[in-house]
Amino acid sequence: MTTPSAQQPRNPLHGITLERIVTELVDYYGWPGLGDRIQLRCFNVDPSITSSLRFLRKTPWAREKVEGLYLFMLREQRRYGER
């Protein structure tokens, strides 16, 4: 039996939930910083994890932007030795 990490060893998003991605982005940038980087109503007007997840699950292009920012955040953290 192959483990999930062995199936996609180079995919940093494999096995990470959308909720975890959004939560980590909010922890890192805060809602205002996240809303500045990705102009979405769910990040700028009465933001919450629940409303953001609801929108992102229905909107593939927005989810791609969030995943891209998450990957950028991971690279930034590695570069500056955070985490």
SULKA-V531400 format. One record per pair of residues at least 12 apart in sequence whose ideal C-beta (glycine too) atoms are under 6 Angstrom apart, sorted by the first residue. I is the first residue (numbers start at 1). J is the second residue. D is the distance in whole Angstrom. If there is no record, write none. Layout:
i=I j=J d=D
i=I j=J d=D
This chain:
i=13 j=67 d=6
i=19 j=53 d=6
i=21 j=70 d=5
i=22 j=49 d=6
i=22 j=52 d=5
i=28 j=73 d=6
i=31 j=47 d=5
i=37 j=69 d=6
i=38 j=65 d=5
i=40 j=62 d=6
i=42 j=55 d=4
